[in-house]
Amino acid sequence: MRPAAVFAWFAGLGFGVPGLYGLWFLIDHDRVWTFLGFPTYGGGPFEDVGLDSSPGLLAAFVGVCGLEMLAGFWLWARQRRGVLLAFWLLPFELAFWIGFALPFGFVLGALRTGALLADRDARTALRGRRTR
């Protein structure tokens, strides 16, 4: 479960910290933060369907990133609730990765999920049994 924890931390920090700054920037400047010429957390499919970046939407994403960090801590401790949280978060993460057009989220999510599915204790936890 520990490799999955590292992937969860990497995604949680890698998207959460810039997300916090992006949230502050959006509130303070009333526009999406641009980094290296690319809009962060804006200009993706969310906007294509009429859902503009808003503080609430970005705060929800930062919250999901925080929960991913928590899942990472629980996974590192080999706790069943970490496995369950990691899988429970996946559909929400997918929605944000797609909506904000964040391609590296898919990679990290696939690596975390693969690491969990390859771990015998994680599979046991998914079946409702306690891990070691």
N, C-alpha and C positions, 0 to 999 in steps of 0.2 A: 504494500500500500504506500510505501514511502516514495517511490518514483511518482505516483499519482499526486501525492501531496506537493512535491516540488513543482509539477506542472500546474497545479491549482494555485500555488503561491505566485508563480511566474505570471499567470494570467490575471490573478487578482490584483497584484501590484502593477503589472504592466499596463493594464487598462484602468484600474482604479485611481492611481495617482494622477495620470493625465486627465482622467475624468473629473477628479476634484478640481484641478486647475481649470479645465474647460467649463465646469459648472460656475466657478467664481467669475471667469471671463465673460460667460454668457449673461450672468446677472449684472455684472459691472458695466459691460460695454453694449449690451443688448444685441450682440451678434456672436456667431460661432467663431471660436478661436481657430486661427489658421497656423499650421506648423509646416515649415518647408514648402509652402505654397499650396498645401492641401487643407481643406476644411476638416477639422476634427469634430466628430459627432454631429455632422451636418452634411447635406448634399447627397445622402444615400437614399435607399428605397423608402425610408420613412417619409422623406419629403416628396418622393414621387407619388405617394398615395395621399398627400395633403397633410401629413403629420409633421409639422415643423419641429425642429429641436426646441425644447422648452426646458426650463429649470426642473420641472417635475419629471420629465422623461429622462433627463440626464441624471437626476438624483436617484431615480429608480435603478438605473444602470450601475451607478456607483454603489448602491445598496447591494445589488447582486454581486458585485466584485467583492464587497466586504464579506458577504456570506460565503463566497468562494474561498476567501482567506481562512474563514472559520472551518470550512470543510477540510482545507489543507492541514490545519492544526489537528483536527480529529483524525484525519487519515494518518498523519505522522505518528499519532498515539495508537494507531491500529484499532480505532473505535468504530463500531458498526454504524453509528450515526453519521460518521464522516462519509462512508460509502453511500448511505441513503441520501444525504444532502447533496453529494456530488452528482448523483443521478437525477435527483429532483430538480436541481438547478439547470440541468442541460437544456430543456426546452425554452426556458427564459433567456439563457445565454444565447441560444441560437437566434431567438427573435431579435435580440439587440445586435448581435454580430451581423445579421442580415440587414437589419434596419439602419444601422450606422455604417454599413459597408466596411466591416473590420475583418479582412481575410485571415489574419493570423489567429483570430479567435477559434476558427474552425480547426486549425492545426493543433493548437494547444488543447482544445476540447477533445479531439480525436486521440491525441497522445494520452491524455488523462484517462479517458474511457477505456482505451486499449490496455493501459497499465492496470486498471482495476479489473477488467475482464480476464487478464492473464494471471491475476493473483488469486490463489486458491481460497485464502481467507476472505477476500472481498466477495468472491462468488458465494461462499458459505453465508456471509452476512446478508447478501441479497435474498437468500432462501429463508431468512428469518432465524438463523441459528447464531449463537454467540461465537465470536472469534476468540482466539487464544487469550 
